[in-house]
Every structure is written in structure tokens, then in C-alpha cells.
Amino acid sequence: MSTDKIVTGEEILLIKRTNIVRSYKSDSEGFKGMSYRLYVLGGKAFAVHQDDTFHRALENGEIKTIAITVTEEGYALSNFVSWKQAIAQRGNQLAFDALTVESFKGIKDLNSVPSL
């Protein structure tokens, strides 16, 4: 059974990139010829595929939220949300929340509604 650990805020700053890069053990994992890097958070290491955009995003401070999958076998990066994605989502949500019956009064052509 696996669960996700959600990492946000200043806890992201505590993630340490290690110099440990390992090749996948077998072809049956579906990652023939690929490798992964280990990161550490709170004494627990988690794996990130070598070609994942996470590496650069973490280095550049672009990450808002991280989901780490926790299994009996260990930890692995599940997904992450960048600040750019989060800001776009918030803008879309604000625009959506502003849509009311009152805001549509007087609009005769729905194609003239401002886009995001």
C-alpha cells in the first residue's frame, strides 16, 4: 500500500540534493538504461528520475508543493506543482469565482466575455 506525503512551504527548503545517482536494477521496471538521483528530507531519501524537470525547478526555487509517494520499498517523487502553475490556477479560480448572474447582465454576446 502506498500513500502520498505532501510537502509545502519552508519544508521544501529542507530538501537536500545528494550526489547519489543510481541505475535502475532491472529492465522489468520499465526504465532500461535510465537512472535516478536521491534527495533527502527529514532523514528519508526519495528517488527522482534523472530526466525529470524537478531537478531544475528545485534548484531555481520554482516549487510550491511536492507529492512524495511512500511505500514499503521507500520514497519516490510522485509529482510537484510549480509556482507558475499555482499562480495560473489561482488566477483561473478567481476569474471563475467572479462569474455571477449579475456579471453577465447586459452582455448580449457571450463571445465578448473577456478571456483569461
C-alpha positions, -999 to 999 in steps of 0.1 A, spaced: 0 0 0 12 35 -8 4 69 5 14 104 -5 33 128 17 26 164 7 55 188 12 48 226 12 62 259 24 96 261 41 98 223 44 107 224 6 138 244 16 149 214 37 152 191 8 188 182 1 201 171 -33 226 143 -29 253 133 -53 240 97 -53 228 87 -88 218 50 -93 208 30 -123 176 11 -122 182 -25 -111 163 -44 -138 147 -39 -172 114 -51 -157 109 -18 -140 104 -2 -175 134 21 -171 161 3 -191 192 23 -193 178 51 -170 189 63 -136 176 83 -107 190 108 -82 184 106 -45 172 136 -24 168 137 14 140 151 35 140 146 73 163 116 71 143 99 44 157 96 9 134 97 -22 142 90 -58 137 113 -88 142 101 -124 173 117 -139 153 133 -167 126 149 -145 121 187 -146 120 185 -107 158 189 -105 160 223 -122 127 235 -106 140 227 -71 173 244 -78 156 275 -91 131 278 -62 102 272 -85 83 246 -65 52 253 -44 41 218 -35 56 183 -37 39 149 -35 61 121 -24 48 85 -27 56 64 4 56 27 0 72 -3 19 100 -1 -7 108 35 0 100 71 -11 97 84 -46 87 117 -62 51 114 -73 45 149 -87 51 186 -79 34 219 -86 54 249 -97 47 284 -85 38 293 -122 12 266 -122 -2 276 -88 -5 313 -98 -22 304 -131 -46 281 -112 -54 309 -86 -60 334 -114 -83 310 -132 -102 303 -99 -106 340 -92 -119 346 -127 -143 317 -123 -155 328 -88 -162 363 -103 -187 348 -127 -221 355 -114 -255 362 -129 -250 399 -122 -217 400 -141 -235 387 -172 -263 412 -171 -260 435 -201 -237 411 -221 -255 404 -253 -228 384 -269 -211 357 -248 -182 358 -273 -173 392 -260 -167 380 -225 -131 387 -216 -109 357 -217 -83 348 -191 
